[in-house]
């Protein structure tokens, strides 16, 4: 039969929150379930690396400045006011 006991674990010992488990007469199998918050830090991509990887999509032999100019021209078309 499984029993559940809640505790806070600080890396060295348990601090029981409610009922303390009875002292076992023999070894017992214990499963520890931890509620761990994961912090994922997304790094911002380097725009020049991104553009370098997409360079072939914009035609051969273009510089990053030329590609930037094309993107800016497209962006200005998308952002124009439509009547």
N, C-alpha and C positions, 0 to 999 in steps of 0.2 A: 504494500500500500504506500502511496506517495503522500508525503506531508509537505506543506509549504510554510516557510518561515522567512520573514522579511528582515533584512539587515542592511546597514550601510557598511561598505567595505572600503577602507582607506589605503589599501595596498599592503597592510600588515595584519590587520585584525578586523573582526566583524563587530559592529555595534547593533545589537538586536533591537528592532523597533517595537515589536509586540511580544508575542510568546517566545520564550527561549526554548530551543529544542532540547529534549531530554538527552542526558549523557548516554551514548550508546554502550551496550555491553560488548559489542564487537565492532569491527570495521563496517562502515556504511558507505554506500555509493552516493556521492553528492554531485549534483549538477548545478552549476552556477550560471544564472541568467542575468546578464548585465544590461542595464538601460544606459547606453552610451550615446551621447549626441555627437554626431560627426560634423565637423566644420570643413566644408569644402571651399577652398579659396580658388576661384577661377582667375587665372592670370589673363590679362588683356593681351590679345595677339599683337605682335609687331606688324603694323600695316605694311611696311616695306617687304617683310617676309611673305605676307599673304599675297601681295601684288606680284612678288617674284614667282610664287607658285602658280599664279594664274596668268602669267605672262604670255604663254602660248595661245590662250583663249582670245587675246586681243590682237593677234597678228604677229608676224615675225619681225624681229629687229627693232621693236619699239622700246624706248627708254621708259623708266618709271615716271618721269615727268610727263611724257606724252600720254601714258595711260591715265595718270592723274587728271590731266586736262580733259580727256575723253569722259572720264567718270563725272567730273564736275559739270561738263556740258549736259550729260544725260540727267544728272540730278537737277539741274536748273530747268530742264524740260518737264520733269516729273513734278516739280514744286511750283510751276507757273500757275497762275489763277485761271481757271476755266470759267468762261461766261455762259 
